[in-house]
Amino acid sequence: MFKKEENLRYFEVSDGYENDDLPNDAWKIRPCEWYKEEYKDCKGFRARFHQYFIHGETVDCSQWKIDFDNCMQFRKKKDLKCMECVMSSEDKRKKERENASSENDVWEYRTEPPNNWNSTMPDWMLEDKKNSLLIDTQNRLNEGKSLEPIFTGFRCTIM
């Protein structure tokens, strides 16, 4: 979906941004191209089929386009009002995800971990663990080796 670049930014407002008047939540704004990609994906045939299957109708994708336009206005003209519009849209998305999670009545949420949460792993799991990426990474760190061969530079952001 996105090209791997040497200095790929994951937020529209990076640490090197010159303007000190930005709100504290400015880091929430994704790169503008991501909003365009989300809009394109939302309007695609597969997404429309999925939306109809899940909701019984297609969803309105216009907010992705509005966010893209506002993000580009902020990028080109440093318009803080446009930036705040994108930030409020991100806040609304986050709130919707949190509400969907908290309104879920299928799962019973725990108030404390189960009694056996730190019991020893079964033998088959210990055997599988020996060859895991996590263990390999930890061993490399313990030995002071570089992690360069392991990590490719791609990252995942879950919001």
Secondary structure, DSSP 8 states (H G I E B T S, - for coil): -----TT--SSSS-TT---TTS-GGGGG---HHHHHHHHHHHHSHHHHHHHHHHHSS----HHHHHHHHHHHHHHHH--HHHHHHHHHHHHHHHHHHHHHHHT--SS---SS--TTTT----HHHHHHHTT-HHHHHHHHHHHT---TTT--S------
